[in-house]
Amino acid sequence: MSELLKKIDARTKLAGTNKLEILLFSLGEDQRTGRKEVFGINVFKVREVMRTPEITSAPEMPSSVEGMVSLRGALVPIIDLAKYAGIVTEKKPEIMIVTEYNGHTQGFLVEAVDTILRLDWSAMRVPPEMITNRMGGLVTAVTELNNTLVMMMDVEKVLAETSLTDDAHHFLNIEPIKEERMIFFADDSVVARKQIERTLEAMNVKYAYAINGMRAWDELQRMAAQADLSGRKLCDIVNLVLTDVEMPEMDGYMLTKLIKSDPRFAGIPVLMHSSLSGNSNQKLGESVGVDSYVSKFEAQKLAIKLREMLHIGK
């Protein structure tokens, strides 16, 4: 396992190249369909891979949360991904992927891990509606490998639906702004988009969005062309771009690189909003021109950062 992940720290050079590396894993053969699905997770979210340790059961947890494990003195919730995804298997999962994102650490139980696959985000497609409906929105992107469909899992959705916390308090005490502002954001996660919308609505900020970097770039170019035709500066129409990092077709690094290299977008700051933890990801963003970085998902911190970047006084 350690051999599989030992080079993760050296992967920072992928920023701005629209490439990613994903750890492939399986959840076992579904008894109902006879299929063995292949999933993927960004290696930046993987802290380690290990054999499933002894799990301590915990009361009043969702059915897919098996319990807790003590890792380096901290209690970590353990989620059986097959149960969460509604896949019925005979075998108990033998492998645990320890992940870290959104400032949380959790273990995902899987049947097996395969390999680390390097590919271009342009090879990751928005999932067909059939897959979205069948998987309940769990899949944010798909690609094909050796005639096998690989599905990227929406880890924000997994965390949101297994944490058993009411997030309504996150949006309390967000002060609305009086000045008119417009933000354009891009995020492939349904859960993340809803959280961003709630934050912006609490701030009384207008917004538009796209479900990935490619569609965001297409829409931003269209808006830039319209601004040119009307003789206006785009920065007077769009006051800030908020972008996720991981998105099919085009990631947030590449989107930022395109924005910062196009003079039509002068004066529009880019705020990177990601569940990827650690200073390395902030440095990656800085290398392609990101103006600031805020981690997912803390509505209060996002609102404070937006006020600061929009030059709104308290």
FINU-901450 format. One record per residue (C-alpha): residue in one letter; x, y, z. Coordinates in steps of 0.02 Angstrom, whole numbers, plus 50000, padded with zeros to 5 digits. Layout:
BEGIN
aXYZ ...
END
This chain:
BEGIN
m500005000050000 s501365012450046 e502235008749880 l500635013449789 l500535030549872 k502345035049906 k502465047549762 i500905057649802 d501915072049876 a502855073949711 r501285076849608 t501175095749629 k501825098449452 l500115093949382 a499415111249421 g498965121349268 t499145106449151 n497315101049168 k497915083949226 l497495073949381 e497905057449461 i496565046449535 l496645031049644 l495545017549569 f494545006249685 s493114993849678 l491674990549796 g491374972449746 e490174963549630 d488394969449648 q487314953849674 r485834962249592 t486684966849429 g488214955449422 r489294970649385 k490864976149473 e490964994949463 v492595004749464 f492715021249557 g494055034449578 i494605047549703 n495885061349681 v497535055849759 f497695072949841 k496265067749955 v497055051150004 r498115050950161 e498455032350167 v497785015250118 m497765000850243 r496954984450287 t495304987150376 p495674988350563 e494504983650704 i493034995650703 t492135001350859 s490285002850832 a489465019350877 p487625022650919 e486375032150811 m487415032250653 p486795030850472 s486765012950409 s488285015750299 v489355022050445 e490135006450521 g490835015350673 m492455023350727 v494305019250720 s495695027150822 l497055033550706 r498545042150786 g497515046750937 a496025053650841 l494335045250818 v493925043750634 p492195039050564 i492195024050447 i491005023450300 d490605007650202 l490515014650025 a489624999349956 k488205001650080 y488165020250048 a488065017649859 g486735004049878 i487854990249810 v487444973049882 t488984961949900 e489404945649987 k491154950050046 k491604961650186 p492724975950129 e494534972350171 i495334988950127 m495145006050205 i495585022150113 v495955035950238 t495435052450160 e495655070350213 y494625084650141 n493515098850199 g494575098850357 h493925081550404 t494735064450408 q493705048750374 g493965030950318 f493125023350166 l492915004450164 v493154996849991 e493404979449920 a495074983149836 v496194996849770 d496954995049598 t498175008149537 i498465026749518 l497915032949349 r498585049049274 l497445057149145 d496875073649077 w495335081949151 s494705083548972 a494525064448974 m493345065949122 r491575068749062 v489995074749146 p489065058649191 p487585053849081 e485895056849160 m485605038049172 i487125036149286 t486685051649385 n484945044749418 r485545027049457 m486905032749576 g485855046249658 g487035060349609 l488515051449689 v489575052349530 t490285069149472 a491285063149321 v491605047649216 t492975041449102 e493375025349009 l494875014149043 n495124998148943 n493264997148901 t492834999749086 l491875014649151 v492765023549293 m491665034649403 m492315049049509 m491415049349675 d490705065449749 v491575064749917 e490755081049973 k489065072549954 v489665057350053 l490285068250195 a488735079250197 e487535064450204 t488475054150335 s488985067650459 l487255068950541 t487485087450572 d486255101250534 d487215114150435 a485895127850450 h486905136650586 h488345139350463 f487295152250371 l486705161850523 n487415179150558 i488045181350379 e487795199850354 p487005204950187 i487915218150086 k487095233850020 e488195236249868 e487705226949709 r488945213249668 m488965198649545 i489945182449569 f490205168449445 f490625151449519 a491065134249454 d490855117849549 d490415100249494 s489655094749660 v487785097149682 v488045098249871 a489415111349855 r488415121849732 k486935122149851 q488065127549995 i488835141549891 e487105147349835 r486495148150015 t488015158450064 l487835170749920 e485975172449949 a486285176350133 m487535189550075 n486265196749951 v487505193949809 k486945190249631 y487715174949549 a487825163549400 y488685146649393 a489305132249288 i489485113849332 n491315112449278 g492795122649219 m492495119949033 r490705126049041 a491245140349153 w492555145749026 d491295144848884 e490055155548981 l491365168049038 q491965170148859 r490175173148804 m489975186348940 a491625194448889 a491055195348707 q489415203448761 a490355215948867 d491445220448718 l489925223148608 s489135234648736 g490745244348764 r490875239148946 k492255231249048 l491865213649103 c492515217649279 d491045229749296 i489845215149264 v490725200549350 n491585205749510 l492375189149560 v492595171249499 l492465157449629 t493095140549571 d493265122849634 v494855113149593 e494215095949541 m493025096749394 p492765086049238 e493325092449068 m494315106949143 d494945109049321 g495025125049422 y496895127249395 m496685127349206 l495155138749217 t496155151149321 k497625150349201 l496485154549054 i495645168949148 k497295176449202 s498045175449027 d496575184448945 p496615203648958 r494715204448947 f494655197549125 a495825210649198 g495235216749367 i494225200949407 p494965191649557 v494915172649565 l494535164149730 m494915145549738 h493685135649845 s494225117749872 s494025102849987 l495835098149952 s496765101350114 g498525107550141 n499675121750094 s500265112749937 n498595115649851 q498625134049896 k500355135349820 l499735126549664 g498355139349649 e499575153749672 s500675146549534 v499275148949406 g498725166049468 v497385162549600 d497135178249705 s496615169349863 y496085152349930 v494735146650051 s494405128650103 k492715120050092 f491535121250171 e491405134950300 a490075147550252 q490655160650375 k492455160150314 l491875160350133 a490775175550167 i492195184750256 k493405181150114 l492145186649982 r491805203050074 e493675206150083 m493975202549898 l492445212349843 h493065227149947 i491495227750053 g491625237050217 k490895229650373 
END
